[in-house]
């Protein structure tokens, strides 16, 4: 079972995330390494919005390969090279995840693996263990 926690005695989340997620027994956990805006052919998309959308597409593909969906995400870590791009990510994350809320952290660094990469996202997901 997965439960979100946003206690009333602390400030409300500042965006489309939850303060905490609890995963109880009987769940599979999946940790996805940091993904960037590389297309399947290895080319990098141009601009922050395109890189973020491709990054989320890559995450969705990995989740699908693990028989999970975007709604199974419990933790998101977003890294950008420009502070203003955290707001762009918030919008795209909401477009991709809809009303689903995961615990989230975002921060800005001076550079990623190459100077053309503008963002990197890693996630953790949890889903019930199949009883097939």
C-alpha positions in Angstrom: 0.0 0.0 0.0 1.2 3.5 -0.8 0.1 6.6 1.3 0.9 10.2 0.9 1.5 12.5 3.9 0.9 16.3 3.9 0.3 17.0 7.6 -1.7 20.0 8.5 0.8 21.2 11.1 3.4 22.1 8.4 3.2 24.3 5.3 1.3 22.9 2.3 3.4 21.6 -0.6 4.6 24.5 -2.8 3.7 22.7 -6.0 2.3 19.5 -7.4 4.0 17.1 -5.1 3.5 15.6 -1.6 5.7 16.0 1.4 6.1 12.2 2.0 5.2 8.8 0.6 5.0 5.6 2.6 5.4 2.3 0.9 4.3 -0.7 3.1 5.2 -4.3 2.6 4.1 -6.2 -0.4 5.4 -3.7 -2.9 8.0 -3.8 -5.6 10.4 -0.9 -5.7 12.1 0.4 -8.8 14.9 3.0 -8.8 15.5 4.7 -12.2 18.8 6.3 -12.8 19.0 9.9 -13.9 17.4 10.3 -17.3 18.2 13.1 -19.8 16.6 14.3 -23.0 18.3 11.8 -25.3 16.1 10.3 -28.0 16.3 6.5 -28.7 18.8 7.2 -31.5 21.1 8.9 -29.0 20.6 12.5 -30.2 19.8 15.2 -27.6 16.6 17.2 -28.0 17.0 21.0 -28.2 15.8 23.4 -25.4 14.6 22.8 -21.9 11.0 22.0 -22.7 11.9 19.4 -25.4 14.6 17.8 -23.1 12.1 17.6 -20.2 9.4 16.0 -22.3 11.9 13.5 -23.8 13.2 12.8 -20.3 9.7 12.0 -19.1 9.1 9.8 -22.2 12.3 7.9 -21.3 11.0 7.4 -17.7 7.6 6.3 -19.0 9.3 3.7 -21.2 11.4 2.3 -18.4 8.3 2.1 -16.1 6.4 0.3 -18.9 9.3 -2.2 -19.3 9.0 -2.9 -15.5 5.1 -3.3 -15.8 4.6 0.0 -14.0 3.1 3.3 -14.9 3.7 7.0 -14.2 1.2 6.7 -11.4 3.5 4.3 -9.6 6.2 7.1 -9.1 6.8 7.8 -5.4 9.9 10.1 -5.6 11.2 12.5 -8.2 14.5 14.3 -8.1 14.9 17.0 -10.8 18.2 18.6 -11.6 18.5 21.6 -13.9 21.3 23.9 -14.9 19.2 27.1 -14.8 17.1 28.0 -11.8 14.3 29.3 -13.9 13.9 25.9 -15.5 12.6 24.4 -12.3 9.3 26.3 -13.0 9.3 24.9 -16.5 9.7 21.4 -15.1 6.9 21.9 -12.7 4.5 22.7 -15.5 5.7 19.7 -17.6 5.6 17.4 -14.6 2.0 18.4 -14.0 1.2 17.9 -17.7 2.7 14.4 -17.6 1.5 13.2 -14.2 -1.8 15.0 -14.0 -3.2 14.8 -10.5 -0.7 12.2 -9.3 1.6 13.4 -6.5 5.0 12.0 -5.5 7.6 13.3 -3.1 9.9 15.6 -5.0 13.2 17.5 -4.8 14.5 19.9 -7.3 17.8 21.7 -7.5 20.1 23.6 -9.8 23.7 22.7 -10.6 26.4 24.4 -12.7 26.6 21.6 -15.3 25.5 18.0 -16.1 27.5 15.4 -18.1 27.7 17.6 -21.2 27.1 21.3 -21.6 24.2 20.6 -23.9 22.2 18.7 -21.3 19.9 21.1 -19.4 18.1 18.6 -17.1 18.2 15.2 -15.5 15.4 13.4 -13.6 15.6 10.3 -11.5 12.6 8.6 -10.0 11.6 5.8 -7.6 8.4 3.9 -8.2 6.5 1.3 -6.2 3.8 -1.1 -7.2 2.0 -4.0 -5.6 3.7 -7.4 -6.0 1.7 -9.3 -8.6 0.0 -12.4 -7.2 -0.2 -14.2 -10.6 
